[in-house]
Amino acid sequence: MLGRELQDAQVRRLVASEGMVVDVTAWNAAHDYHTVHQLRHNISMHRPGITSGLEVVAWDPPDNSIVINPGMALDSEGHTVVVADAQRFQLQTNESGMLYLILQYREVPAGEGRGASDSDGGSANSVIEAYRLEERRELPEDSYIELARIDVSGDGSTITDALDVVNPSPNEIDLRYRQLSGPRPIAYFRIGVVPLEMTEEGHVPHSSGVMSLIRSVNNSTPFFAEFKGSISLNQEIADCDLLVIAGHQEFSLADEWAEVLKTFLDRGGVVFGEACRAAEEDSTPFRQSFIDLADALEKQLASVDRGDRLFTSHYLFAQAPDGPDGSGAIVAGDGLIYSDADYGCLWEGGRPAVPASREAIRSALELGTNLGVLSSGRVRTQSVRMTET
């Protein structure tokens, strides 16, 4: 039963009476009552994800297989999935591309048992609450838990653990998208990065900082953030609430890309643009390009002042905190926000040559949390408006 159906279903509780016949229907009804309430508790009080274990590591010595360690998880329908023993999983793919390793709850018929009376043909069936491990090219529509993903380069690829877990390379195990279970959050938001330019190491600017921000949100607040990775502007953005666009170079967007961003903003999403000066280069071209983008999207950018939701959505700020180079301006308009303070570098701990103070890092992470909470609130508000109309 899907989570929404489980939430809305009317539950009937069996009431025993003198002389009542406990047949198959009555027996199932009595046990289904407890099962439904257990599932309801799970989906209402906990977020789906891995509860313990289920670490994924490369086989030693490395080949095209991986090892899934024992553990437990909770899926989005409230089912508890238990992997009791370590599993060696050999990849079957022969083509390059992204591969997803997923875990799904499954019920397996265990055959017929002896009934109350062999003479009348009675029998008691049972099922084993089991699981299925599977590699997929696309994530499934039904409930699942992602354990890892791997960007496979082709036939005969050797799979290894990632040297840099924040920026895994092809044929390395990518654990960035695993979700851990925990208390049901009071707000939920999904963050992606737009790869307009790349660093010398081949990474999207501020992507490592976004990962640090997500860890901070999930470990120290009642909210939950999910990393959606690089987001393409070639198609409608349907599963993201906050887009981060960072860089220092001049850029321009095709008309169809600008239209995708406009649709994203209209449905309540937030676009956060920020000049990254980690390379100590002039970021003026990037700032001007973002202002031109705002004009193309018909968004009026104005200074963010005291009392704005960006400064109050969770942590309280009287003004924008300092970036690595001191104070920086923040302007915003209708979901489009721009900063030249370079908070993304602070989310990473500061620039490599100039480590930031703990106070500066904390303030930047708190402002980033406000940014995520703001995006979550905008999406919910817009969703309600669209439902009412």
Long-range contacts (C-beta under 8 A, 24 or more apart in sequence): 1-36, 1-39, 1-77, 2-77, 2-143, 3-43, 3-76, 3-77, 3-78, 6-36, 6-39, 6-40, 6-43, 6-77, 6-78, 7-40, 7-43, 7-44, 9-36, 11-36, 11-37, 38-78, 39-77, 39-78, 39-79, 40-78, 41-78, 42-74, 42-78, 42-79, 42-80, 43-76, 43-77, 43-78, 44-184, 45-183, 45-184, 46-74, 46-181, 46-182, 46-183, 46-184, 47-179, 47-181, 47-182, 47-183, 47-184, 47-185, 47-188, 47-224, 48-73, 48-74, 48-75, 48-76, 48-143, 48-145, 48-179, 48-181, 49-73, 49-74, 49-145, 49-178, 49-179, 49-180, 49-181, 49-182, 50-145, 50-147, 50-178, 50-179, 50-180, 50-181, 51-180, 51-181, 53-83, 54-83, 54-103, 54-145, 54-147, 56-101, 56-147, 56-148, 56-173, 56-175, 57-161, 57-173, 58-159, 58-160, 58-161, 58-173, 59-88, 59-159, 62-158, 62-159, 62-160, 63-158, 63-159, 64-90, 64-91, 64-156, 64-157, 64-158, 64-159, 65-89, 65-90, 65-91, 65-159, 66-91, 66-101, 66-148, 66-159, 66-173, 68-101, 68-103, 68-133, 68-147, 73-103, 73-145, 73-181, 74-181, 75-104, 75-105, 75-143, 75-144, 75-145, 76-143, 77-105, 77-143, 79-105, 79-129, 79-143, 80-105, 80-129, 81-105, 81-131, 81-145, 82-129, 82-131, 83-131, 87-133, 89-133, 89-135, 91-135, 91-150, 91-152, 91-157, 91-159, 92-135, 93-135, 93-137, 93-152, 94-154, 94-155, 95-152, 95-154, 95-155, 96-152, 96-153, 96-154, 97-137, 97-151, 97-152, 98-137, 98-149, 98-150, 98-151, 98-152, 99-135, 99-136, 99-137, 99-149, 99-150, 99-151, 99-152, 100-135, 100-136, 100-137, 100-138, 100-139, 100-146, 100-148, 100-149, 101-133, 101-134, 101-135, 101-146, 101-147, 101-148, 101-149, 101-150, 102-133, 102-134, 102-135, 102-136, 102-139, 102-140, 102-144, 102-145, 102-146, 102-147, 103-131, 103-132, 103-133, 103-144, 103-145, 103-146, 103-147, 104-131, 104-132, 104-134, 104-140, 104-142, 104-143, 104-144, 104-145, 105-129, 105-130, 105-131, 105-143, 106-130, 106-131, 106-132, 145-179, 146-177, 146-178, 146-179, 147-178, 148-173, 148-174, 148-175, 148-178, 149-174, 149-177, 150-174, 166-207, 166-208, 166-211, 167-201, 167-202, 167-203, 167-207, 167-208, 176-211, 176-227, 176-229, 177-227, 177-229, 179-226, 180-218, 182-218, 182-224, 183-222, 185-222, 185-223, 185-224, 186-222, 186-223, 187-222, 187-223, 187-224, 187-373, 187-376, 187-377, 188-223, 188-224, 188-225, 188-226, 188-376, 189-223, 189-224, 189-225, 189-226, 189-241, 189-242, 189-372, 189-373, 189-375, 189-376, 189-379, 190-225, 190-226, 190-227, 190-228, 190-239, 190-240, 190-241, 190-242, 191-225, 191-226, 191-227, 191-228, 191-240, 191-241, 191-242, 191-243, 191-244, 191-372, 192-227, 192-228, 192-229, 192-230, 192-231, 192-237, 192-240, 192-242, 192-243, 192-244, 193-229, 193-230, 193-231, 193-243, 193-244, 193-245, 193-246, 194-230, 194-231, 194-233, 194-243, 194-244, 194-245, 195-230, 196-245, 196-247, 196-249, 196-251, 197-247, 197-248, 197-249, 197-251, 199-278, 199-279, 200-279, 204-230, 204-246, 205-246, 205-247, 205-248, 205-276, 205-278, 205-344, 206-244, 206-246, 206-274, 206-276, 206-344, 206-345, 206-347, 206-348, 208-347, 208-348, 209-343, 209-344, 209-345, 209-346, 209-347, 209-348, 210-244, 210-344, 210-347, 212-347, 212-348, 212-349, 212-365, 213-347, 213-365, 213-368, 213-369, 213-372, 216-365, 216-368, 216-369, 217-368, 217-369, 217-372, 221-314, 221-369, 223-314, 223-369, 223-372, 223-373, 223-376, 225-372, 233-257, 233-260, 233-261, 234-260, 235-260, 236-260, 236-263, 236-264, 237-263, 237-264, 237-269, 240-264, 240-269, 241-268, 241-269, 241-270, 241-372, 241-375, 241-376, 241-378, 241-379, 242-269, 242-270, 242-271, 242-272, 242-371, 242-372, 242-375, 243-269, 243-270, 243-271, 243-272, 244-272, 244-274, 244-344, 245-271, 245-272, 245-273, 245-274, 245-290, 246-273, 246-274, 246-275, 246-276, 246-344, 247-275, 247-276, 247-286, 248-275, 248-276, 248-277, 248-279, 248-281, 248-282, 248-283, 248-285, 248-286, 249-285, 249-286, 250-285, 250-286, 250-288, 250-289, 251-286, 251-289, 252-289, 252-292, 253-293, 253-296, 258-293, 258-296, 258-297, 261-293, 261-297, 262-297, 265-297, 265-299, 265-334, 265-335, 265-336, 266-382, 267-379, 267-382, 267-383, 267-386, 268-335, 268-375, 268-378, 268-379, 268-380, 268-381, 268-382, 268-383, 269-335, 269-375, 269-378, 269-379, 270-335, 270-336, 270-337, 270-371, 270-374, 270-375, 270-378, 271-335, 271-336, 271-337, 272-337, 272-338, 272-339, 272-371, 273-336, 273-337, 273-338, 273-339, 274-338, 274-339, 274-340, 274-341, 274-342, 274-343, 274-344, 275-339, 275-340, 275-342, 276-342, 276-344, 276-345, 277-324, 277-325, 277-342, 277-345, 278-342, 278-345, 278-351, 278-352, 283-340, 287-338, 287-340, 290-338, 291-338, 294-333, 294-336, 294-338, 297-336, 299-333, 299-334, 299-335, 299-336, 300-333, 300-334, 301-331, 301-332, 301-333, 301-336, 301-338, 302-331, 302-332, 302-333, 303-329, 303-330, 303-331, 304-330, 304-331, 304-332, 304-337, 308-332, 309-370, 309-374, 309-377, 310-337, 310-367, 310-370, 310-371, 310-374, 311-370, 312-370, 313-370, 313-373, 313-374, 313-377, 314-366, 314-369, 314-370, 314-373, 315-366, 315-367, 315-369, 315-370, 317-366, 317-367, 317-370, 320-367, 321-360, 321-363, 321-364, 321-366, 321-367, 322-360, 322-363, 323-360, 323-364, 324-350, 324-351, 324-354, 324-356, 324-360, 335-378, 337-371, 343-367, 343-368
